[in-house]
Amino acid sequence: MAGPAKPRWFRRNAPDPTALARMSTLLDGLQLHTVCQSAHCPNQGECFGRGVATFMILGDICTRNCTFCAVEHGRPAPPDADEPEHIVAAVKKLGLRHVVVTSVTRDDLADGGAQQFARVVTEARNYDPDISLEVLIPDFQGSLEALQLVTVSKPSVLNHNVETVPRLYPEVRPQADYQRSVQLLRNVKSLDGELITKSGLMLGLGEKREEVLQVMTDLRAVDCDFITIGQYLRPSMQHHPIVRFVPPEEFEEYKDIGVAMGFRGVASAPLVRSSFHADQMFARINQADDIDSE
């Protein structure tokens, strides 16, 4: 099943090869993976051109097999004990002020990789106490203890994506659980009510409008602060087909609805991805908080 043709309004110019080559050169030798490259993100040309990248820790092999994801799955290697130091080296080399760190899912590890996330945040804070750090974490199989390891390290934003509507989980995220993901976001606020939470979902997988609205309602019910909504793009013919290309005006409608629901930040457009312009979203909410406190 090939799926619908890409509409004219979705097409964009190929990324600047100079920007891609420059970022590849900067990252060379740092022994790090970027989700930008591993997930075939359509925005990597723009982000690399701005000197921005989302780092992926705990290797590049995932223990789960979600049908939308381009990251390889299989049996991963043990975590690299020096990875937090590699992240700090990248921060220094690239001159980053906002850092986004995600990971593959590591169900083979007792803590799901939570300690590695915490070490990355701690090492980056030791290097620069004022740096902003966003962590995009897996569900840790629902472990509250693992989640607490991350929250006590004090990231600036804790992101966990629900990805799609509950009805599609069996075919899109067969090893995940929608309620477990929503509960994780609820638990974050229980552990640290000041921590900014974020989640995201993809459209075009076969969801219905009312299902999307219910997900947004569920996220607000657990006090999720930020939401990102973007168009699913099929990494290969072996992945879940694109059922529909959602037009820009529908994304704009979801943005307006999200703002009305009370999300503190909403990014909704075809090419929006979880960490796309994450630095700008975080900066806007900080500016708003500063104004409110005056």
N, C-alpha and C positions, 0 to 999 in steps of 0.2 A: 504493500500500500504506500504509494508515493506521497499522498497528501496534497493539499492545495498548493498552487503556484504562489511564489512570493509576490505580493502586490507591489505595484510601482512605488507607493508611498513608503514602503518599508526599506527599499533599497538604499544603500549608502556607498560612498566611495571606499575603495580599498584602503587599508591603513597605510600610513606613511612608512615605507620600508626603512627609512633612515632612523625614525623614532624607535622602531622595533629593534634594529641592529644596535642602536645606542644603549637601550635598556639591557639587551642581551649581553653586551660587553660589560656594563656596570655590574650585572649579576654574576658574571663569569667568575668562578673561583670561590664564590660564597657558599657553595654546597647547599643551596636552597631551591625549593620548588615554588612556582607561583601558580595560583589557581587560574590566573588569567590565561596562561598557556595550557595548563592541564585540562581545563574545562572548555577550551576553544572559545573564550569570551569574545563577542563581537566588538567590544569596546577597548580592547587592549591597545590598539593604535593610539586612540585618544588619551587613555590613561598613561601609557608609556611616554607619550609626548609631553605630558605634564609631570613626568618623573614620579608617577604613582603606581604602586603594585600591591596586590594582595598576596601575602606570603602563606604558603601551605606547609604546616608542620606535620610531623609524624609520618613522613614518607609520602609517596605518591601512589600507593596501592591501598585500595579501600576493601574492607571486609564485607561490605554490602554490595548489592547489585541493583541499584535503582535504575529503572529503564529510561530515565531522562538524562542521565549523567554520563559525561565523556571520560571521567576519571577511571583508570583501570581498576579492576577488582581482582582479588586473589589472596595469597598469603603474604602479608607485609613483613619487612625486616624489623628487627628490634629498633626502638626509638634511638635517635642519635643524641647522646648525652650533651653534645656540644651545640645542639641546635639553638638554644636561647642566645648563646654568644654569637652565633652566625647571624641571627636576626639583628642584634645590636650592631654588628659590623655593617650590615646592609643599611640600617638606619643612618649610621655615620656616613657611609659612602654616598648615599643618595640624598642626604640632608633632609630626611623626612621629619615632619612635625605631627602628622597623623598617620598611625600605622594600623593596618587591618591584617589580622592573623586568623586564618581558618585551618582546617585539617581534614584529612580523610577520616572516615569513621573507623575506630579501632576497637571493635568488639572483642578482640583477642586479648586486650589489656584489662587488668583488674579494675582500673579507674577510668578506662576508656580514653586515656591520654590527658585527663584533667590536670595532673601534676605538671605535665609539660607546658600546658597553657599558662598555668600559674607561674612557672619559672620564667617563661618568656615575658610576661607582664612585669614581674619583679625585676628582671635584668634590665629591661627597657627603662623602668622607673629609676633604677639605680644610675643609669647613664644620664637620663634627663627627667627630673621629677615633673616637669611641665608638659611632657609629651602626651598626646591623647592616643589612647589605644582602644581599638575595637576588636573584640574577639567574636568570631562566628563559630559556634561550637556545635558538635553533634549532640544527640540526646543522652549520652552516657547510660543508655538502657534504663533510664529513670532513676539512677542513683543520686539521692540527695547529698550523700557524702562527697561524691565526685563533683557535683555542682558547687558545693560549698568551697571546695579547694580553689575553684576559679573565682567565685565572688569575693572571697577574702583577699585575693590579690589586687582587688580594686581596679578592674579595667574601666575605661570611660564609658564604653557601650558594650552590652552583652547581646549578641545577635544569635537567634536560633530560628531557622526558617521552617515554616510548616509546609512550604513548597506547593501544595495543591489542596483540593477540597477532600474531605474525608471519604467520599464515595469512591474516589479514584486511587486511594492508597493501595489496595490489593494489587493493582496492575502497575502503578507508578513507583510506589515505595513499599514493596512487599515485606521488608524486614523492619519497617518503622510503624509507629502507631500515632495517629493524629492526637488523641486525647493525652498521650504521654508528652507530646511536644507542647501542647497548650499548658499542661500541668507544669512543665519545666519553667515556662515563662512566669507562671503564677508563683512558683517556688522562689524564683530569683527575687521577686518583690518581697516575699516573706523573709528571705535571708538578708536583703539589703534594699530597703524601700527607696533609697536615693539613687540606686543604679539604673541608668537608662537602658531600657530593653527595646529590642527591634526584631521584626520578623518579616518574612516576604513570601510571596507566592508567584507562580508562573501561570499565565493564561494561554489557552489554545490547546489544552490537553483533553478537552471534552467536558469541561465544567459548565455549569449553568449559572446565569447571573445571580439567581437567588442563593446558590451555594457559595458564591464569592462573597456576597453580602453577609452570609451567616458566618463565614470565616472571619471577616472583618469585625463582626459583632463579638465573636468569641475572643478575639485578640484584645479588643477594648475591655471586655469583661475581666481580663486578668491584668489590666492596666499597662498593656504594651504601648510604648511611647512612639516608636517609629514603625512605618510599614513601607515596603517596596513592592511594586507590582509591575511585572514585565512580561513580554511575549516569550513563550517557549520556542526555542530553535532546536531542531533535531540534529544531534552531532553526527549521526550516520544512519544508514538504512537499517541498521540492527537495533536502533533505539526506538522509543515510543514515537509513533507518527504525530505530526502536527494535524490536529483535527480542524483548526480554524486559525486564521490570522485575525486578531482582534483589532478593529480600526482605532486610530488615535482618539477619536471623540469618545469612545467607551472608556479608554484609560483616563481621559480627562474627567469623565463622570465619576469614576471610582475615586479619583483624587478629591473632587469636591465632596463626595460622600464621606471619605475618610476624615477630611478636615472638620466636617459637621459632626462626625462621631466623637471628635476630641483627640485624635492622634496629634501629637506634637510635631510630627514631621511625616509627610506623605510624598513619596516619589512614585509616580504612576505614568508610564509611557512605554511604548513598544521595546525600546532598547535599554530600559532600566534593568539593572542587575543588583544583587544584594549589596555589593560594596561600591557600586558606581557612584561617584561623587559623595562618598561617605564622609569625607572631610568637610565638604561644604554643608551637608545636612547637620553635622555636629556643630559646626561653627555658627549656623543660624540659630540653633536652639540655645547655644551659650549666649549669643547676643540678646536674644529675647529674655533669657533669665536675668541678664545684667540690667536690662531696661526695667523689668518688673521689680527688681530689688532697689531701684533708685527712688 
